[in-house]
């Protein structure tokens, strides 16, 4: 297509709201525009990328034996009430009433809808196994939508659901989807890793996330330096301490710590390392306030805490709640003498000796507090995030950490939904049996954004060939008849050869065209100008490497065809 035929509103500077590389470049390159918080319009270039990702997904899902359908975006409340998720899901579920005052929600996921379809339409074991997928708009009312397509409220998602006769069949389907996801993300040109993950609000017995490795990722992945273990930090178990510290318990004493509220301030004032301090964090569940004790250099794993408490949402207690529970402002909470609320301690706490804790009094901490003698907890559990340097939960080395972006997730659901919704089939003996289910999701827009996080430089996007909006950016640098005629000829020839071409036909300076070409990020740039044509040559630039080659126009198609495999190789390095 010609630039004059497309809306490509490139920007010299990114809006101030854009925090990540992908968000900035998608706005600057004219791929998306914001409509409301977490809600975007895909402009023509952006939609071309999305459609290519979708096509790869469709090809691999069909190859794996899944059937495409399309479910409604709106779900009736009665289905969600059957599974208990109407109330459990929390505020991310956008609820509304129709004109008849019937309750609905905008679907953040479709387990209820697909299970209802199964129980209505499938009766016999002869119809199994089944796997259905869709590419559908979803809506989750995120409390803090940010990072463009990375964490929006409205987003495109491929979700699939498998139904099997038994656990063995379900695991076979799970493996098929796992393998399909490997092919999908490989074909999209992404560098990724599959890791064990928490099942979250979807539920089920086990799951894996497919994480695109990028320093700007929101998620932390931990993996063994000597084994096969890899998991989202939220999912990774932490081994308990092998022994209790051997130091003799010293008498507890109160110390003035004026204006020292944070870990950094307290440890600096008392000249102790963070691992000698026990943090007391108060959380609100909506029904109660609980206290959580973790070492000063550790972070509470809120996923683990929510599972322990059996609640869908928790949040750090506000200043008024903290003061009511402890008698002191935020920053001075501690476990000594804490009454009236349940206390949960991470398993590392009982192994410590002579630690610093808050004294539940303004500008005051206790020094040399000790477990059992001075404080205890109602429950001692694994409540922290794994981190680099921890032993692997499989005892196969030491954990390392990297950042990642979740682009896909596969779940073993088991009978969680078929049981609550009575989704059964008749076996060979005519006996009713529960279908065993799996669930498999891919964030389509997030996959595109993740590609930018991995593939960019200071000038703009560097698209992997398979999902680039155009393969070739054709750039005439003069308006002479000779240049225009050759550009038109190459435009037709390249398209006939199967290349998707963006012809910059603007009457603008060469520098403007080059800057926009680098920003948009097509794998190849072909420059046509009077000087080169006088020598019988045109210039080909590889966007990823910046390498420039002069070739005869008649050799262009063959040159590009031979260069495509090298692009894939350089992208993987």
Secondary structure, 3 states (H helix, E strand, C coil): CEHHHCCCCCCCCCCCCCCCHHHHHHHHCCCEEEEECCEEEECHHHHHHHHHHHHHHHHHHHHCCCEECCCCCEEEHHHHHHHCHHHHCCCCCCEEECCCCCEEEECCCCHHHHHHHHHHHCCEHHHCCEEEEEEEEEECCCCCCECHHHECCEEEEEEEEEEECCHHHHHHHHHHHHHHHHHHHHHCCCCEEEEECCCCCCCCCEEEEEEEECCCCCEEEEEECCCCCEEECCCCCCCCCCCCCCCCCCCCEEEECCCCCCHHHHHHHHCCCHHHEEEEEEEECCCCEEEEEEECCCCECHHHHHHHHCCCCCEECCHHHHHHHHCCCCCCCCCCCCCCCEEEEECCHHHCCCEEEECCCCCEEEEEECECCCECCCEEECCECCCCCCECCCCCCEEEEEEEEEEEEEEEEECHHHHHCCCEEECCCCCEEECEEEEEEEEHHHHHHHHHHHCEECCEECCCHHHCCCCEEEEECCCCHHHHHHHHHHHHHHHHCCCCEEEECCCCCHHHHHHHHHHHCCCEEEEECHHHHHCCCEEEEECCCCCEEEECHHHHHHHHHHHHHHHHHHHHC
